[in-house]
Amino acid sequence: MAPQISWSFEPSAIVGVLALGVVYLRGWRIARASDDPHKPGYGRLALFFGGLGMILAALVSPLDGLGDQLLVMHMGQHILLLDLAPILMILGLNKVLLRPVTRRLQTVERKAGYLMHPAFAVLAYAGFMWLWHIPAMYDEALRHTGVHAVEHACFFAAGTLYWWHILSPIRGRMRLGGLGPVMYMVSTKLLVGILGIVLAFAPHSIYAFYQHHPHYWGLSPGVDQSMAGLEMALEQSIVMGIALVWLFVQMLSESEREAQRAERFELA
């Protein structure tokens, strides 16, 4: 039996994405008009709007309705909101584009205190994943639209905070240095990976909401859940693996730049 496929056209999601797009485009055009050699290019624009597209894919496309019928599809929503959308949107920023709001961002970071500490970001990222996959919480979110919206907001907020510490183009007070980014990501991978293992290898379906659904595409609730757990584990491995390689390259480049600066200082 095939699941029902339809677009949701959630007004709040569409309005929110449009607002973010307008604000970004205005800032991008101002930054492009500057004489700075590092002004944002069309690649940054494409990345940011790609991130907005991921939000629409999660909340407006048929994936939203399919998530109410199949756990593996609902997991896809979580992946888009927690990782892919924040990553692309942050990569769409640079120092020149953020220059008008940099001081305000630094003030917010200072006033937020421990809420902007990398350890809090890890706990929020992994904690929300575990919290919203508790059977009672998960089923409640699927049964009530308001709770479901809160769940998605939690994932997007936690994902944005988490990836900001890794990908932010501006150097903040809590910037990770040395092997900090590696430990940051490895600890997260372990915490979330355990959840993926639990879902993939649980002996039976743990979510009552899906247990009474037809076997869409021939998938039993147990198989559907196992696929969702494997999907989570695979996505985490790919995304965090790519991020770790990128961080390693960045560390080597920074080390080389520091060596060149030291050499110029000695020659002077």
Secondary structure, 3 states (H helix, E strand, C coil): CCCCCCCCCCHHHHHHHHHHHHHHHHHHHHHHCCCCCCCCCHHHHHHHHHHHHHHHHHHCCHHHHHHCCCHHHHHHHHHHHHHHHHHHHHHCCCHHHHHHHHHHHHHHHHHHHHHHCHHHHHHHHHHHHHHHCCHHHHHHHHHCHHHHHHHHHHHHHHHHHHHHHHHCCCCCCCCCCCCHHHHHHHHHHHHHHHHHHHHHHCCCCCCHHHHCCCCHHHCCHHHHHHHHHHHHHHHHHHHHHHHHHHHHHHHHHHHHHHHHHHHHHHHC
